Amino acid sequence: MTTQELMQQFDAQWSGDWAASETRATPASIRRISEHFGITLPPLLVALARSSHYFTRYFASLGRDYDDPGHIIRINSHWRRRRRTRRVPRGLLILNHSYDDDYWCLDAAATCEPGAYPVYYWAPPPTNHPAGTRLLERYHADFDECLRFIVSATRCGTRASTARS
């Protein structure tokens, strides 16, 4: 499946469940987010954010709605301010909304070519669990592989936000 077909499949799968996204990524918002986190966002993530009508129904917004709780800067800020046992691990950048306190994250600390960060699944431990029991697993080599998984999992009738490998 080509990149264009993959992005079209993503939109097609989410179109029946959700209203179209109101805010799309712009060159200025991508630049601001990249500078804020000090990374180059994966090209496919940026392309999807700029073209998809349903991007923000699954992923954190990359648009100009910086104060929205669903914006990538706000989501990551929230989880970086949590107490130590529930804080997102250092170097991870949360990409999606939480439906059940589970997240797809870029490992922005990984040494690799710009934008080709491994993708991890992270879930903070429930508040009644002992410290240090958070779930962290490497799921995909990069965002391209992650999106292919999300599209294939959703196509099989499993909501990508709850899919597990």
C-alpha positions in Angstrom: 0.0 0.0 0.0 1.4 3.4 -1.0 1.7 6.3 1.5 -1.2 8.0 -0.2 -3.4 4.9 -0.1 -2.5 4.4 3.6 -3.6 8.0 4.4 -6.8 7.5 2.4 -7.5 4.2 4.2 -7.0 6.0 7.6 -9.6 8.6 6.6 -12.0 6.1 5.2 -11.9 4.0 8.4 -12.6 6.9 10.7 -15.1 8.7 8.6 -18.1 6.7 9.6 -17.6 7.2 13.4 -16.6 10.8 13.8 -17.2 14.3 12.5 -14.3 15.8 10.5 -11.5 17.5 12.3 -11.8 21.2 12.7 -8.1 22.0 13.0 -5.5 20.9 10.5 -1.7 21.2 10.9 -0.1 24.1 9.1 3.6 24.7 8.2 3.7 27.2 11.1 2.2 24.9 13.7 4.5 22.0 12.6 7.5 24.3 13.0 6.3 25.5 16.4 5.7 21.9 17.7 9.1 20.7 16.3 10.9 23.6 18.0 9.0 23.1 21.2 10.0 19.4 21.5 13.4 19.8 19.7 12.7 17.1 17.1 11.8 16.6 13.5 8.3 15.1 13.4 8.0 12.0 11.1 7.2 13.0 7.6 4.2 10.6 7.4 2.8 12.0 10.6 3.0 15.5 9.3 1.5 14.6 5.9 -1.4 12.8 7.6 -2.0 15.7 10.0 -2.1 18.1 7.0 -4.3 16.0 4.8 -6.6 13.9 6.9 -10.1 15.1 7.8 -10.1 12.7 10.8 -6.5 13.0 12.1 -7.5 14.5 15.5 -10.1 11.8 16.2 -7.2 9.5 17.0 -4.0 11.5 17.2 -3.2 14.6 19.2 -3.7 17.8 17.3 -0.7 19.3 15.4 -2.7 22.4 14.4 -2.8 25.9 15.7 -5.2 25.1 18.6 -2.3 25.2 21.1 -4.6 25.7 24.1 -6.9 22.8 23.4 -6.4 19.8 25.8 -6.2 17.5 22.8 -3.2 19.3 21.4 0.1 17.4 21.4 1.8 20.1 23.5 -0.9 20.1 26.1 -1.2 16.3 26.3 2.6 15.9 26.8 2.7 18.8 29.2 0.0 17.1 31.3 1.9 13.8 31.5 5.2 15.5 32.3 3.7 17.2 35.3 2.3 14.0 36.9 3.9 12.5 40.0 7.0 10.5 39.2 5.3 7.1 39.2 2.7 8.2 36.6 4.9 10.5 34.5 5.6 9.8 30.8 9.1 8.3 30.6 11.8 10.8 29.6 12.3 11.0 25.9 8.9 9.8 24.9 6.5 12.1 23.0 2.8 11.1 23.2 1.1 11.1 19.8 -2.5 10.1 20.5 -5.5 10.8 22.7 -6.1 8.4 25.5 -9.2 6.4 25.5 -8.1 4.0 28.3 -4.9 5.6 29.5 -2.9 4.0 26.8 -0.6 5.9 24.4 1.5 5.6 21.3 4.7 7.5 21.8 7.7 8.5 19.7 11.0 7.7 21.3 12.4 11.2 20.6 15.6 10.4 22.5 16.5 7.6 20.1 19.5 8.2 17.9 18.3 7.7 14.4 17.7 9.7 11.2 15.5 12.8 11.8 11.8 11.8 12.0 12.4 8.0 12.1 11.8 7.4 15.8 10.7 4.1 17.2 7.2 4.0 18.5 6.4 2.7 22.0 3.2 1.8 23.7 3.0 3.4 27.2 0.3 3.2 29.8 0.7 4.8 33.3 0.0 2.4 36.2 -3.4 2.8 37.8 -3.2 5.0 40.9 -3.5 2.0 43.2 -0.5 0.1 41.8 2.9 0.1 43.4 5.5 2.5 42.0 7.4 1.4 38.9 4.8 -0.9 37.4 4.0 1.2 34.3 3.7 -0.6 31.0 6.3 0.4 28.3 6.8 -1.7 25.2 8.5 -1.0 21.9 5.8 -1.7 19.3 7.0 -0.3 15.9 10.3 0.6 14.2 8.9 4.0 13.2 5.7 5.9 12.6 5.2 4.5 9.1 5.0 1.0 10.5 2.8 2.2 13.3 0.2 3.7 11.0 0.2 0.6 8.8 -0.6 -1.4 12.0 -3.4 1.1 13.1 -5.0 0.9 9.6 -4.8 -2.9 9.5 -6.1 -3.3 13.1 -9.0 -0.9 12.5 -9.8 -2.7 9.2 -10.1 -6.0 11.0 -12.8 -4.5 13.2 -10.5 -3.7 16.2 -10.3 -0.1 17.3 -6.7 0.9 16.9 -6.7 2.7 20.2 -7.3 -0.6 22.0 -5.3 -2.9 19.8 -2.4 -4.8 21.3 0.3 -6.8 19.5 
